[in-house]
């Protein structure tokens, strides 16, 4: 089932290649959405696709080298029409 989730990821997630890994992994799993660094040191994601693939995506991303995730805040969003996963500028 296709879903969309908004994620705020906290921990050591800036300056470690998180956004680029997020994009590469999303592309590999054929997920769409966005990722960007936030001023408070967290990273914000919107990710859309098959619910099981999103769970796999989050698990892979959180267990990547040099990344330490202390917490994730998640909420569901309405799916939107988009074609790819993009890295956005800072909030």
JOVEN-V505457 format. One record per residue. N is the residue number from 0. RES is the residue in one small letter. PHI is phi in degrees with one decimal (* if undefined). OMEGA is omega in whole degrees, 0 to 359 (none if undefined). D_CENTER is the distance of its C-alpha to the mean C-alpha in Angstrom with 2 decimals. Layout:
n=N res=RES phi=PHI omega=OMEGA d_center=D_CENTER
n=N res=RES phi=PHI omega=OMEGA d_center=D_CENTER
//
This chain:
n=0 res=x phi=* omega=180 d_center=18.21
n=1 res=x phi=-80.3 omega=178 d_center=15.66
n=2 res=x phi=-134.6 omega=173 d_center=13.52
n=3 res=x phi=-133.3 omega=178 d_center=10.86
n=4 res=x phi=-128.4 omega=173 d_center=8.91
n=5 res=x phi=-99.9 omega=182 d_center=8.18
n=6 res=x phi=-127.3 omega=167 d_center=6.58
n=7 res=x phi=-114.3 omega=185 d_center=8.33
n=8 res=x phi=-110.6 omega=183 d_center=8.12
n=9 res=x phi=-117.2 omega=179 d_center=11.66
n=10 res=x phi=131.8 omega=175 d_center=13.76
n=11 res=x phi=-90.1 omega=187 d_center=14.31
n=12 res=x phi=-127.2 omega=173 d_center=11.01
n=13 res=x phi=-115.4 omega=180 d_center=12.77
n=14 res=x phi=80.6 omega=181 d_center=15.33
n=15 res=x phi=-125.3 omega=180 d_center=14.17
n=16 res=x phi=79.6 omega=184 d_center=12.34
n=17 res=x phi=-58.5 omega=184 d_center=8.79
n=18 res=x phi=-62.4 omega=181 d_center=7.75
n=19 res=x phi=-70.3 omega=175 d_center=10.10
n=20 res=x phi=-65.4 omega=179 d_center=9.13
n=21 res=x phi=-58.2 omega=179 d_center=5.54
n=22 res=x phi=-67.1 omega=181 d_center=7.86
n=23 res=x phi=-59.4 omega=180 d_center=10.58
n=24 res=x phi=-67.4 omega=178 d_center=9.14
n=25 res=x phi=-62.5 omega=178 d_center=7.92
n=26 res=x phi=-61.2 omega=181 d_center=11.40
n=27 res=x phi=-63.8 omega=181 d_center=13.11
n=28 res=x phi=-94.4 omega=180 d_center=12.14
n=29 res=x phi=59.3 omega=175 d_center=12.88
n=30 res=x phi=-100.2 omega=177 d_center=9.84
n=31 res=x phi=-116.0 omega=177 d_center=9.62
n=32 res=x phi=143.2 omega=182 d_center=7.80
n=33 res=x phi=-145.8 omega=174 d_center=7.00
n=34 res=x phi=-144.8 omega=176 d_center=5.71
n=35 res=x phi=-157.0 omega=175 d_center=8.69
n=36 res=x phi=-76.6 omega=177 d_center=10.70
n=37 res=x phi=-109.6 omega=182 d_center=12.77
n=38 res=x phi=-60.9 omega=183 d_center=16.48
n=39 res=x phi=-83.1 omega=179 d_center=16.52
n=40 res=x phi=95.0 omega=177 d_center=14.61
n=41 res=x phi=-88.0 omega=175 d_center=11.34
n=42 res=x phi=-125.9 omega=180 d_center=7.94
n=43 res=x phi=-107.7 omega=177 d_center=6.83
n=44 res=x phi=-128.1 omega=164 d_center=4.06
n=45 res=x phi=-121.3 omega=182 d_center=6.09
n=46 res=x phi=-131.3 omega=185 d_center=5.87
n=47 res=x phi=-136.1 omega=177 d_center=9.48
n=48 res=x phi=157.3 omega=179 d_center=11.85
n=49 res=x phi=-62.3 omega=184 d_center=13.98
n=50 res=x phi=-57.8 omega=179 d_center=13.43
n=51 res=x phi=-68.6 omega=178 d_center=14.38
n=52 res=x phi=-68.3 omega=177 d_center=12.09
n=53 res=x phi=-64.2 omega=178 d_center=9.01
n=54 res=x phi=-62.4 omega=178 d_center=10.72
n=55 res=x phi=-62.6 omega=179 d_center=11.40
n=56 res=x phi=-58.4 omega=181 d_center=7.96
n=57 res=x phi=-62.7 omega=179 d_center=7.00
n=58 res=x phi=-61.9 omega=179 d_center=10.53
n=59 res=x phi=-61.5 omega=183 d_center=10.57
n=60 res=x phi=-63.1 omega=182 d_center=7.81
n=61 res=x phi=-72.1 omega=180 d_center=9.66
n=62 res=x phi=-110.7 omega=177 d_center=12.88
n=63 res=x phi=-79.6 omega=178 d_center=12.67
n=64 res=x phi=-59.0 omega=175 d_center=15.68
n=65 res=x phi=71.4 omega=180 d_center=16.07
n=66 res=x phi=-101.8 omega=173 d_center=13.00
n=67 res=x phi=-127.3 omega=180 d_center=14.12
n=68 res=x phi=-100.2 omega=179 d_center=12.11
n=69 res=x phi=-91.4 omega=177 d_center=14.74
n=70 res=x phi=-165.8 omega=177 d_center=13.12
n=71 res=x phi=-131.1 omega=172 d_center=10.31
n=72 res=x phi=-102.0 omega=185 d_center=11.43
n=73 res=x phi=-127.2 omega=170 d_center=10.55
n=74 res=x phi=-150.7 omega=180 d_center=12.48
n=75 res=x phi=-79.7 omega=176 d_center=13.21
n=76 res=x phi=-130.8 omega=175 d_center=13.70
n=77 res=x phi=-74.7 omega=176 d_center=16.04
n=78 res=x phi=-58.3 omega=179 d_center=14.93
n=79 res=x phi=-124.8 omega=178 d_center=15.75
n=80 res=x phi=-88.4 omega=177 d_center=17.28
n=81 res=x phi=-152.0 omega=187 d_center=15.24
n=82 res=x phi=-110.0 omega=187 d_center=15.67
n=83 res=x phi=-151.9 omega=177 d_center=12.79
n=84 res=x phi=-112.8 omega=187 d_center=9.37
n=85 res=x phi=-123.7 omega=171 d_center=10.17
n=86 res=x phi=-92.4 omega=180 d_center=9.87
n=87 res=x phi=-100.7 omega=174 d_center=11.63
n=88 res=x phi=-67.8 omega=177 d_center=14.28
n=89 res=x phi=-53.7 omega=177 d_center=14.44
n=90 res=x phi=-67.1 omega=none d_center=14.82
//
